[in-house]
Amino acid sequence: MSTPTELRARADELESRVPPVTAGPRTDDERMWLEKAAALRNEADQLDAADRATEK
């Protein structure tokens, strides 16, 4: 299992592969990387929320 920080770092790495939108239409791979990055960020947010809930 990864920590929220590790998940966000992986999301940043995936997003860095995608050129700016002004470079033209997204390829299938670029869309996949952005979707995966969003899923990783969502997972990190869920882990953060779970950690906060157990601290109370």
QUIHU-V321216 format. One record per backbone hydrogen bond with DSSP energy under -0.5 kcal/mol. CO is the residue of the C=O (numbers start at 0). NH is the residue of the N-H. Records with the same first field share a line. If there is no record, write none. Layout:
# QUIHU-V321216
CO: NH  NH
This chain:
# QUIHU-V321216
2: 6
3: 7
4: 8
5: 9
6: 10
7: 11
8: 12
9: 13
10: 14
11: 15
12: 16
13: 16
14: 17
16: 18
19: 22
20: 23
26: 30
27: 31
28: 32
29: 33
30: 34
31: 35
32: 36
33: 37
34: 38
35: 39
36: 40
37: 41
38: 42
39: 43
40: 44
41: 45
42: 46
43: 47
44: 48
45: 49
46: 50
47: 51
48: 52
49: 53
50: 54
51: 55
